[in-house]
Amino acid sequence: MNDASLPGERLASMDRCTRCSQCKFVPVPKSKAHMSACPSMDFVEFHAGSASGQLIMASGIAHGEFGYTPSMLETVSACTMCGACDTACKVNFAEIVEPLDGLYALRARMVADGQSPKRHREVMDKIAAFGNSQGLPRSDRANWASGLAFLPRADILVHVGSVLSYDTGKHDSLQAIVRTLQQAGLSLAYLGQDEGSCGMLAWDLGYHKQAKALAETFIRQVRQAGARTVVTFSSSAISVYRSIYPRMGIDLSGIRFLHFTEFLLALTAKGLVSLTPSGQYAGGTVAFHDTCKLGRLTEPYQEADRSVTKEMGGIFASRSPQALHFSRNGIYDAPRALLKHMGIEVEELERSREFSYCCGAQGGVKETLPAAAKMAARNRLAELQETESEILVSACGNCAHHLGKHVRAPATVIDLIDILAPNLAPCSSRETGVTATEGAC
Amino acid sequence: MAAKTGRHRLTLSPQARSELETILGARYVTDDPALMSGYAWNTGVGKIPSGDKFTSIWPIAVVLPATTEEVAAVVKCCKRHGLSFRPHSTGYGSMGCVTSPDSICIDLRRMDHLEILPDDRMAVIGPYATANQLQAEARKHGLTCHVVGAGPAHSPLASATSLIGVGITSQFTSANMRNMLAWEWVTPEGEIIRGGSAASDLGWYASDGPGPGTRGLLRGFFGGGGGIGVFTRIGIKLFPINQKGEMQTVGQVPQLRSVLPAHTALLHALFPDYEAQRAATFDLLQDDVCTVLLRMPPNHIGWTLTETNAEFVRRTRDGTLPEPAQLHNGASWTILIASRSAAEHRWRDETVRDIVIRHGGHFAVLQQEEEELLYHNFATSQYVPRVLRASGGITTSFGVLDSFHFLPKAVEMGEMMLAKDSAPGGALCEGSPDEQWIWPHEGRYMWGENIIHFDATSEASRAAGALALIGHFAAQWKDPVGMTGLLVGPIQDVTGPRIGKAPAFARKVKTYFDKDDRSKTKEYVIPNMPPLVEKILPALRPVFSNQMVLRAMSKMLGKNGM
C-alpha cells in the first residue's frame, strides 16, 4: 500500500486521530465492568486493537513507516466492524476522523494489496461457492420453507439470510411467522435456493467489489420478482441494504427495505396481524441485546459530498453535516415495541441502543478468530448479571446463535422470532376492514 | 544489547526478548512495528506533529504487565540489558511516547484495579482505571473524582503522579496534583516501594506517614512525566456530590446532555470587563457559593454547543451562536451551583446573582438544552477534548497558577500571543482574541491556560503554533504573569533562579533514584546536567527571547515537529 492507494480524504481523516482513546469506551459508562465499547481492544490489548490503533496502522502503511506484518493482519481480524468506536469518537470529533469509514478503507486496501488474511479469503471462497460464509450447500438453503408456497412475483419479497436459513432450530419459528403473514392475506415472493449472500460480510472483510456484485445480483432478483418491498429476517441484510448499498451507487429506486420487526409492527398497527400476550413470558422481564448491525449500523446512508473543507483558517467542516452518521436512526424501537405488545417488559442493559457492545458474531471474527468472538460474547453476557433478567433477547439470528453458544445456565438467550412465532396471529380483513395489500404497502 | 535499524529504531536482542516473554508471556511482548505504531503517534494535547504524525523515535518493544511485580521484573530486565523504559497509561496525546530508541514502552492497560472506599471518600486505583470508570463507580456512592482536561478517558493515577493534574472542576474537586494519597511505586532500579499509610500496610488513606513527606518529592509540581519509575497503585481523593447514582443522560450523540439534579443551577455570568470579573471572583470565592467556576473562551463554548464543526462555522458566520459563544463576551464565568437542600440552594443562587449584578454583570439566557449540555460537561468533562475537534491540532501555553489578581493580565497576555494570528487571515485557526481556560482551585488561586489551535496539516500554521507556545515563555520571562504553571523539561532550566532552583533540586531527586537515567522522558527534568551548563542556561534567556531566534526555532518545530 502506498500513499496513493488510500483516497487522500480518507488518509487525512486517519491522520487526524488524536489517540485520545475515547473510541475504546462508551461515552458515559455506568460501571467499570461494562465501560468498554470495543471487543477488539478487549481481545488484543495493545493499542493496535482499537479503532485508533487501526487507523494509525493504516496511516503507517500509507506513509511507508512499515509494511504489513502477520501480527497486524491478525489484529485487524479481531475487529468486528461494529461501529461502536465511531459513535464514541463522534461525541467529540464529529466529522474530523470518522473511524468506521477508516476501518472500511483499511480492509479494502488490504484486499487490494493482496494482504487479506488467509481466513478472510477462505470465507470469501465459501461465499462465492455456496452463497454463505459457512460453506453449507445451496440445496439446503430453503429447507426451512418446506411446505410453504410462494409466488414467483409479488409486491413483497421475503429475505431470510444465511444464518437463519441454515439454523434448523429456527425453522419452525420462521415457518410460523411466514405462514401467519400469508394467512393474513399477504402475497409473498421468496428466492429459495437462489437467495445468496447479501454482501455485508464481504463488505466488512474489505471485498468491496465482490460485495457490490452480490448486491447487484440481489437487486436484479428483487426487480425480477416484481417486489417493491423487501422484508428481511437478517440484521446484516437490513444494515447492508440501508447503509452500504447506497455507497455502491446501485439503483435502489422504488424498493423499500424493512426488517421483519418493523414490518410486523406496522402490520400490527394496521390490524393485519395481532400479537397476543406471550404465554411463557408475558408479565416477565427480559433484557434486550441491540445488535450493532440492526442498531447503529442500519442508519441510512445519504448520498452527499462527504468531504470536509477547511474553514476559518483550518477548521475542518463537513460539506454535508446532515449526512454524518451519529447512530441515531438505527432500528432500536421496533423489537422493543413487539415485546411490549406481547406483555413483556424490557430491561435495558448498561450498554444499549447506539452504545451497545458487540457480541463478537460480526465482521468475520466468529468465522476467523473464534477466541476473540467468544471473549466478546462472554463480556456481553456478563452484563446480564447486572440486571434482574435471566433472559437475553436478540432480534438477530446471528447474535442469538452466537450468544446462545456461550451462555451459561441459568441465563438463556432467545431469538425474538421464537417468542413472536407462537403469539402472532392473522386478523381477517372482515375484522379490520383493511386489505392485505393496503396494510402491507 | 540491540541492533540498529533505520529511523532511530533499535531491535530487541533475543536474550532480552526471551526474558521479557518469561516474565509476561509471549502474548504480552511485541516489537512488531505495526503493533507499536500506536505508541509512536505524535499528536494530541501539547504536541506539534511534523508532516506525518509518527515520532522519529520508536520504542524498542511494548510490554503489557498485569501486576506490580511484573512491572518490577520488567524494569530489572531493562537494567540487565542496558535498556531504558517509559511507563504508559492511556497514552493521550502521546504522553507515553518514548524519548530514546532503547526504551521499552510499559503499557499499563492490564493494571486497572479500582476499589471505592466510600467511608473514607477515596478510591484505590491502578494506572488504567480511567476517570470515566472511576466516576461511574464513585457515583454509586454519591461521590465523584477530579477529571483533568484530557477528558473522561484519562488515567487519574497518571495525572496524580506524572502530569500536572488540572481540570475544570478544581473549585470543588481540587486537582489531581493534590489528590494523591498513599502510593505504590516501582523505582527505576525495580524496587517496589509503598508510601504514606500503605507503607505500614495500613491502607491507602494518607499520603505521608511518619517523617518527611515524599509525595511532592516524587512528583514535584509538574509530575514525574514517566521519568522516575512507574507508579502502579495509589489512593485518590473522591468528593461528595448532590446526586447519587447514574447520570440522567439525555439527548443524542454527539450532544449528550444531563438533566440537572434537584437544587442545582447552571448560570452563565457576563461581565463588562475583566476588572469587573476579577472583583466579582474574589467575592464569589470569599462567600464560597459556587461549586464550579469556569471561564471558557467564547469560541470553545461554541464548540461545546454545536454538534459539528460545520454547524459551528455556519452559526459563527450567521451570528446565531448564543451570547456566551460570541467573541466579545470573553469576560465571563459559567457557574455551577449544586446544593443539598432548597434552602441552601436559594441562598447560593441569590448570593451569586447579587454578586454578579453588583459588579455590573448580567446573566446570559440559555436554553434548557444548552444548560444541560454545559452541565453534562461540568459533571463529566466530556467535551473538554473538543478543543481538538476544530483542526485536530492544539498546543497550550505557560499556564498561570497564581492569585486572581492576575486575571486581567493573563487575558491581556493571552491576547498578545494570539490575537493577531487568531484573527481572520492569521496563521492560526480563527478564534477568540485570547483562548484562556480559567478556573479557581479550592476557592483560592487561579489556573489559566491559553490554548493555541493550529492547522496541523499546514507547516506555516504549525510554526505559528510553535511560535505562540515558546513566545509565551519568552513573554513570561520578561514580564511574569504570576507563577508559571507549565514548566516542562528544559524550559525549567532556562527559566532559572526565578523558580528557586526547582529544576536543580528535582535533578538531585532524579539522580538519586535513577543515576543511569533508565526511566527516560523529556517531560521531567534533564538528568545529570553539569553545574556549569545549569548556570549558563538561564543566562541564555535573552537569546531564546530574541524574536529572530524565536522565529527560527518555530520554523524548525513547524517542520520537524515537537
Interface residues (C-beta under 8 A of the other chain):
Chain A: A12 D15 R16 C17 T18 R19 C20 S21 Q22 K24 F25 P27 V28 P29 K30 S31 K32 M35 E45 F46 H47 A48 S50 S52 G53 I56 M57 S59 G60 I61 H63 E65 F66 Y68 T69 S71 M72 T75 T87 K90 V91 N92 F93 A94 E95 I96 V308 K310 E311 M312 G313 G314 I315 F316 A317 S318 R319 P321 L324 F326 S327 R328 E354
Chain B: R7 Y28 T30 D32 P33 A34 L35 S37 G38 Y39 W41 T43 G44 V45 D52 K53 F54 V62 L64 T90 G91 Y92 G93 S94 D107 R109 R110 D112 L114 A129 T130 N132 Q133 L134 A136 E137 A150 G151 P152 A153 E246 M247 T249 Q252 V253 P254 L256 E307 T308 N309 A310 E311 F312 V313 T316 T380 Q382 Y383 P385 R386 L388 R389 A390 S391 G392 G393 S422 P424 G425 G426 A427 L428 C429 E430 H453 F454 D455 A456 T457 S458 S461
